[in-house]
Amino acid sequence: MPTTGHWLRTDELALFLGISERMVRKLLAQGMPSLTIGRARRFDPDRCLAWLESRSEAA
């Protein structure tokens, strides 16, 4: 699993995962991990990948 070492914005996570920003927001509503700092939402790509993998294993 790649490690970026920093938190990503929504648009950066979408690019990293190869999905749309709209899909990132849908996944966020379903519980994808994130951090909110003030008004800014940030994502740890490693945690997001682990979360996505755990969902695919449960399906």
C-alpha positions in Angstrom: 0.0 0.0 0.0 1.5 3.4 -1.0 2.3 5.9 1.6 2.1 9.6 0.7 3.0 11.0 4.1 0.5 13.8 3.9 -3.2 14.5 3.9 -5.1 15.1 0.6 -7.9 17.5 -0.4 -11.0 16.0 -1.9 -9.8 16.7 -5.5 -6.4 15.2 -4.8 -8.0 12.0 -3.2 -10.3 11.7 -6.3 -7.2 11.8 -8.6 -5.3 9.4 -6.4 -8.1 6.9 -6.4 -9.1 7.5 -10.0 -12.7 8.4 -9.2 -14.7 11.6 -9.3 -15.0 14.2 -6.5 -18.7 13.4 -6.4 -17.9 9.7 -5.6 -15.5 10.8 -2.9 -18.3 12.8 -1.3 -20.6 9.7 -1.6 -18.0 7.5 0.1 -17.5 10.2 2.8 -21.3 10.0 3.5 -20.9 6.3 3.9 -18.2 6.6 6.5 -14.9 7.0 4.7 -12.4 8.3 7.2 -11.4 12.0 7.0 -10.2 14.8 9.2 -11.8 18.3 9.4 -9.6 21.2 10.2 -11.8 24.3 10.5 -13.7 24.2 7.2 -11.1 22.1 5.4 -11.7 18.3 4.9 -8.6 16.2 4.5 -8.0 12.5 3.8 -5.2 10.2 4.7 -5.0 8.1 1.5 -3.6 5.0 3.3 -6.6 5.0 5.7 -9.0 5.6 2.8 -7.6 2.7 0.8 -7.8 0.4 3.9 -11.4 1.5 4.4 -12.3 0.8 0.8 -10.5 -2.6 0.9 -12.4 -3.6 4.1 -15.7 -2.8 2.4 -14.9 -4.8 -0.6 -14.0 -7.8 1.6 -17.3 -7.5 3.4 -19.3 -7.5 0.2 
